[in-house]
Amino acid sequence: MNETFEIVDLHARIEEREILRGLNLTIRKGEVHAIMGPNGSGKSTLANAIMGNPKYEVTAGEIRLKGENILNLPTEERARKGLFLAFQYPCEVPGVRTANFLKLACNARAGKELDTMDFYDKLQEKMKVLDIEEKFVRRYLNEGFSGGEKKRNEILQMLMLEPEFAVLDETDSGLDIDALKIVCEGVNKLRGPDIGILIITHYERMLRYITPDYVHILVEGRLVRSGGPELAAHLEQFGYDWITKKQ
Amino acid sequence: MSAPPPTEPFAGRAYKEGFHDDIKTLKSVPKGLSHAVVDYMCDVKGEPNWMREFRHRSLDLFLKQGIPEWVPGLRDEFHYDEFTYYVSPVEKSSRRWEDVPEEIRRTYDKLGIAKEEQKLLGGLGAQIDSEMAYHNIQESLAKKGVIFLSCDDGMKQYPDIFRQHFAKNIPPEDNKFAALNAAFWSGGSFVYIPKGVKCDIPLSVYFRINAEQFGQFERTLIICEDDSFCHYVEGCSAPIYTTNSLHAAVVEIYVKERARCRYTTIQNWSTDVYNLVTKRSMISAKGVMEWVDGNLGSKRTVKYPSCYMIGEGAHGEVLSLASADKGMWQDAGAKLVFLAPNCSGRINSKSISGHGGRSSYRGLVQVARNATGCRAQVNCDALILDPHSRSDTYPTMEINGDLATIEHEATVSNVSDEQLFYLTSRGLKKEDAVSMIVNGFIEPVVKELPMEFAVEINRLIGLQMEGSVG
């Protein structure tokens, strides 16, 4: 079986503005990739295009999940096939308890009604990993959550849904150092041969806790350079100017 | 985002109560309203003379009165002559379910108002068209002196209590539809809770319209004596025809000192029905009235459950939940009228408009000059599901009493694309995501309801919102 997530010559735009201009990337299960890029380079567009946000239009290219082009699939189908996006700005859904939402999401991912006790056992376990207190999941989904709580909730959802490929869109933004550590530990727990992870970030600091196998630099809608973890360190030292000047 | 797909019609898809049965009519009158119809009704019902006079006077008032200026539209939408004002498929109201004609029992079985349900209830009434087919109360409650009868039987069996209270709270002069009801009233409930009696299990009545182009005018009178408690629950439905029907009820409630009454409505008329209802409670000192008003159906609803706080320290509360789907206009809301000092009141209104439906919140908070130290809190939130739908808010406040604390908050929100994308990205189907957002929106109101009503309301709203696209 083809255990890869491939982005092939991806072009995407929002409101007539072309943002991605031929992006290529292949992630195999077991790998962690990081895409770093300055503001406006197309990081969020990439995350949204992968998950099928209808606001973003893909004009050319393919996104293949285990060999299947998923571009024509609606968002929920992509999720059910094992794709996950941790949002940069998770939105609030008043009146919907986090646990209830998670249960429905897990049922959707499993394609069947899960046993309630099993679900809650697993939820407890994952909450411990992320140092989340009991009442958190009884609160309404993201409503009144701090920035850190929202991001933690994203990772909780990821741990619960056990995706095959996960995209983390600027998960480090808005996190203090303690929260960042906990969130990264959670990701590291999930890391393994059954999942491919793509971390999209502006800063290198998240990569201090999650060492990526590959680092790519995104500039003006294309990956302009790829390397190992040392590339991230280099970038932190010299800034994006170093790469954009070379262009 | 691509254009939303055409929405499914409400009728037939989600409205499982839209069937009609062939039920033999035993008594009916020709179409249209007239003094002759009034006389016919008085004759077949065997009513006392004072009621005959009252009805005739009410019909005159109805013919004289105009529709209030602020009631939107209505005037040109239907003609009073297109309806039949009295249709009875039963001889009398039965106390045993077995005595109800079989074809009517069958209708009620289909609606799930099966006999078993009585076990959860203190009493059950079932009205079909103009008359109550069934009305019964648990023996234990009857022994405590609780009276639960059809309104007609209440008049005959307890003439003194009845006459002391009937139309004293809502006289026919009050408004055109109250006058219409007063002229043609038939059926509804008469509830009397004696001093100090707590009627812990709900008394429930289901109103069914089966006839076509028909007007249902039930009248309900509830009297809670000092220190008593009762919870009254009503539900309703009607078949789907291509013609209009009319439902103009009047509900009068008296909450005496320190008594508490909760009145729950799950209004689920078909989109043929004009629902023009007057509901009012008079609350004596330290009494508590709670209206839970769920308007989920009808073509048009005009209804504002009211709390008149006439004794010091009275409390009135209205939870209003309106869902306006395709072809519906819910003009709902509430009134709090403070006529005594140190009273408090709360209105919590939630409306949802989808598939081109329209909902309006219309509310009144009125504080009389002598009603000092009163507190009122009004929250009204509207959720609009698509650009074809509409929501309006018409709050009125008239504060004359000193030291009043009045709070009013209103919000309007949409199902946002961001919310839909977020929820679908976790594998939820779009319609489930919409339904989740809608149920979340009404959660603060629904969580105050007893479980079985909460489930029913979630079910009905979930059905309506199928196929909604944000």
Interface residues (C-beta under 8 A of the other chain):
Chain A: M51 N53 P54 K55 P74 T75 E76 R78 A79 R80 F84 L85 F87 P90 C91 V93 P94 G95 V96 F101 L104 A105 A108 R109 Y140 L141 Q157 L161
Chain B: M1 S2 S416 D417 E418 Q419 F421 Y422 L423 T424 S425 R426 G427 L428 K429 K430 D432 M436 I437 N439 G440 F441 I442 E443 P444
